[in-house]
């Protein structure tokens, strides 16, 4: 049973139990059709009836193993004050996501699991109202 749950979790890119549980009734038959799962009727019923908390408990060790292999890469953004004095940012305006001009900004380092050598950084700025 845990093996089937692990296959479903890997297929869903390791969704948390809260998000995976409602998706299982659609995912399990698709995995059976593809031949990735072979379940008895009792095992299928037990898997589909599993609560989100039980899913998280059963997958906990697998998630820990996956996370211990540095699955998420390396964070390269460090807090600093150099740019704070050079870039004018208006911080007292209330957030209005319906009007153009309010942006979400993200800096991403495409370096895999190590920051040694050369790699690409991208800065993504998205206007919330216009996308």
C-alpha positions as CSV (number, residue, x, y, z in Angstrom):
1,X,0.0,0.0,0.0
2,X,2.8,2.5,0.9
3,X,4.5,1.6,-2.4
4,X,1.4,2.5,-4.4
5,X,1.1,5.8,-2.4
6,X,4.8,6.5,-3.1
7,X,4.2,6.0,-6.9
8,X,1.3,8.4,-6.7
9,X,3.3,10.9,-4.8
10,X,6.2,10.7,-7.3
11,X,3.8,11.1,-10.2
12,X,2.3,14.2,-8.7
13,X,5.8,15.7,-8.0
14,X,5.4,15.1,-4.3
15,X,2.3,17.0,-3.5
16,X,1.5,17.4,0.2
17,X,-1.2,15.1,1.6
18,X,-3.8,17.9,1.6
19,X,-3.4,18.4,-2.1
20,X,-2.8,14.8,-3.1
21,X,-5.8,13.2,-1.3
22,X,-8.6,14.8,-3.4
23,X,-6.6,14.0,-6.6
24,X,-6.1,10.3,-5.8
25,X,-9.6,9.2,-7.2
26,X,-8.5,10.5,-10.6
27,X,-4.8,9.7,-10.4
28,X,-5.0,6.0,-9.2
29,X,-7.1,4.8,-12.1
30,X,-4.8,6.6,-14.6
31,X,-1.8,4.9,-13.0
32,X,-3.5,1.5,-13.2
33,X,-4.3,2.1,-16.9
34,X,-0.7,2.9,-17.6
35,X,0.5,-0.1,-15.7
36,X,2.4,1.8,-13.0
37,X,0.1,0.4,-10.3
38,X,-1.5,-3.0,-9.7
39,X,-3.9,-2.9,-6.8
40,X,-6.5,-5.3,-5.4
41,X,-10.0,-3.9,-4.9
42,X,-9.4,-3.7,-1.2
43,X,-6.0,-1.9,-1.5
44,X,-7.5,0.5,-4.0
45,X,-10.4,1.3,-1.7
46,X,-8.0,1.8,1.3
47,X,-5.8,4.1,-0.8
48,X,-8.6,6.2,-2.0
49,X,-10.1,6.5,1.5
50,X,-6.8,7.6,3.0
51,X,-6.9,11.0,4.8
52,X,-4.4,13.8,4.1
53,X,-2.7,13.4,7.5
54,X,-2.3,9.7,6.9
55,X,-0.8,10.3,3.5
56,X,1.7,12.7,5.1
57,X,2.6,10.3,7.8
58,X,3.1,7.4,5.4
59,X,5.3,9.4,3.0
60,X,7.3,11.2,5.8
61,X,10.4,8.9,5.5
62,X,10.4,9.1,1.7
63,X,10.2,12.9,1.8
64,X,13.1,13.0,4.3
65,X,15.2,10.8,2.1
66,X,14.4,12.9,-0.9
67,X,15.1,16.2,0.9
68,X,18.4,14.9,2.3
69,X,19.8,14.6,-1.2
70,X,19.7,18.4,-1.5
71,X,16.6,18.2,-3.8
72,X,15.8,21.9,-3.7
73,X,19.1,23.3,-4.9
74,X,21.0,26.1,-3.3
75,X,19.7,29.5,-2.2
76,X,22.1,32.3,-3.3
77,X,20.1,35.4,-2.3
78,X,21.6,37.0,0.8
79,X,20.2,40.1,2.6
80,X,22.1,43.2,2.2
81,X,21.9,47.0,2.5
82,X,23.9,48.2,-0.5
83,X,20.9,48.3,-2.9
84,X,18.5,49.6,-0.3
85,X,20.2,53.0,-0.4
86,X,20.6,53.1,-4.2
87,X,17.1,51.9,-5.4
88,X,14.1,54.1,-4.6
89,X,11.2,51.9,-3.5
90,X,7.8,53.3,-2.4
91,X,6.8,51.1,0.6
92,X,3.9,53.1,2.2
93,X,1.4,52.6,-0.6
94,X,-1.3,49.9,0.2
95,X,-1.1,46.9,-2.1
96,X,-3.6,47.1,-5.0
97,X,-3.4,44.1,-7.2
98,X,-6.2,45.4,-9.5
99,X,-4.1,48.4,-10.7
100,X,-1.0,48.1,-12.9
101,X,2.3,49.0,-11.3
102,X,2.4,46.5,-8.4
103,X,5.0,43.9,-9.0
104,X,6.3,40.7,-7.6
105,X,10.0,40.2,-8.2
106,X,12.0,36.9,-7.9
107,X,15.7,36.3,-8.4
108,X,16.6,32.7,-9.5
109,X,20.1,31.2,-9.7
110,X,20.2,28.3,-12.3
111,X,23.1,26.6,-10.7
112,X,21.7,23.2,-9.8
113,X,23.1,21.9,-6.4
114,X,26.4,23.9,-6.4
115,X,27.2,27.6,-6.7
116,X,30.8,26.9,-8.0
117,X,31.7,27.9,-11.5
118,X,29.6,29.8,-14.0
119,X,25.8,29.7,-14.0
120,X,22.9,31.8,-15.1
121,X,20.8,34.2,-12.9
122,X,17.4,35.5,-14.0
123,X,15.4,38.3,-12.5
124,X,11.7,37.9,-13.0
125,X,9.4,40.9,-12.4
126,X,5.7,40.3,-12.9
127,X,3.0,43.0,-12.8
128,X,0.3,41.5,-10.6
129,X,-2.6,43.2,-12.5
130,X,-1.6,42.6,-16.0
131,X,0.6,39.5,-15.7
